[in-house]
């Protein structure tokens, strides 16, 4: 119960923050940046791989629209493949599928389903705190809630960082 209340409190604290999420809601943004805070639960299934369930809040923007960042909430499931056996840190590649709600707090409100791939580095800052810079490629399938329109998926490259609380079960 205490863990659940802590997670809910962190979500509400992160709503007004400038952190990253999964997708930038404008088409043809090509290269994006992102910063996010997440909570993740990682299940180590094999020597070099794991499955991760995570949720978080953040900000994402395009390098072509620097003055228009958007914020949002996300949840995802990710399959990771680490390069070093049994460390579950340092470099890894991953595939994921996630869902997000994105807004600019004025006239943009979008839902998205986003599959993608990432090349990551996982730095263990403490027993539960992780820092993960990454480079990713995704294909956001978005729905504009204001205009009730689906947007055609267009590939997007993202350079991002994640700071998060991670629970791991080996």
N, C-alpha and C positions, 0 to 999 in steps of 0.2 A: 504494500500500500504506500509506504514511504517513497519507494522508487517511482511509482506512478505519479504521485503528487509532485515530485521533483521534476519529472519530465514535463508535466503539464505546465508547471511554473516556468521552466526554461522556454517552452514554446511561446508563452505570453510575453516573456521578456524579450524574445527575439523578434517578435512581430514588427516593431518599429526600427529594428537594426538594419544595417547595410550588410547583409550576408548573401551567399549564393544559393541558387536553387538549380533546377534541372534545365529549363529552357528559356530563351528570350522570345517573347510572343510575336515579334515582327518577322515577316518572311524575308529570306535572303540576307540574313545578318552575317552569314559565313563564319566569322571567327568571334567567339564570345569569351568573356572573362567571368569568373564566378568565385564567390567566397561563401562558405556555409558552415553552420554549426549543426552537428548531427549526434544522435544517439544510435549506436549500432549493437547488434547482438550477432556474434560470429560463431558459427558451428564448424569446427575443424573436422572434416570427414576423412581425409586421407593425409598422407605425409606432406604433400605440397599444395593441397587445395582446401577451400572452405566455402561455406554458404553464409552470406551476411544479409540480415534483415535490418534496414535502417530507416529512420525518419528524421526530418530536420527542417530548418528554416534558413533562408538566406537571400542573397541578392545576386542577380545576373545582369549583364549588360553586353552590348556589342561594341567592339572597337571602332565600328563605323557610326555608332550612336552613343558616344560617351556621356552625353548629358541626359540620357533617358534610361537609367537603370530601373529594374523592376524587382520586387520582392515576392517571396512566396513560401509555401509549405510543400514538403515532398515526403513520399514514402517510396521504398524500392526494395527489391530483392536482387542480390548481386552474387555471382559465382566468381570466386577468385582463384588464381593459379600463381603461387609464389615460386620464385626462382631458387630459393634455398630451402631444403627440406627441414621441416619441424620448427622453423623460426617464426613463421606467420608474421613477419615484418620485413622491412626493406622493400625491394622492388617486386611488383606483381602486375599481372594483366588481369582484366576482369571484363565480364559481360554482365549487363544489367537490364532490367526493365522497371520503370518507375512511373508514378503518377504525381502530378503537381497541380497546385492552384497558384497562379501568378497574378499580381496586380501592381499597378503604379500608384494606388491609393487615390486615383481620380477617375479616369475614363477607360482604363484597360483592366479587364477581368477575363482570364483565360484558364481553361482546364487543359491538361495535356497528358498523353500517354507517350512515354519516351523510352525506346530501346536504344542501347548503345554499347560501346566498348571503350575501355580506358587503359592507359598505362600509368601506374601509380607508384608512389613511394610511401611506405608507412613508417613513420617515426614514432616510436613509443616514448612519449614525454614522461609518463608516470605509469603506474600499474593499470590505470583505466583511461588516461588521457592520451589521444593520438593526434598527430598532425599528418595530413595526407595531401601533398601536392599531386596534381595529375594533369594529363593531356588526354582528351577524349574526343570521340566522334559519335554523334547521335543523330537520330532521325525523328524529331518531335512531330507527333500527330496532335494537332491542337484544335480546340474548339473555343471560339470567341463567344463568350456568354452575352455580350452586349448586342452583337449582330446576329447571333444564332447561326454561325457559319463554321464549317470545318475548313481547315487550311491544308493544302496539299503538303505532304511531308517533304522537307528539303534538308539535305545533310548539313550539319553544323559541327565545326571543330570548337572545342572549349578548352581553355587553360584555366585551371582552378585550384583552389586550396580548400581543404576541409579541416576543421578542428572539431574533435568529437570525443564523446565518452563512449568507450567500447567495453562490452562484456564479452569474454571469450570462453567457449566451452570446448575443451579438447577431448 
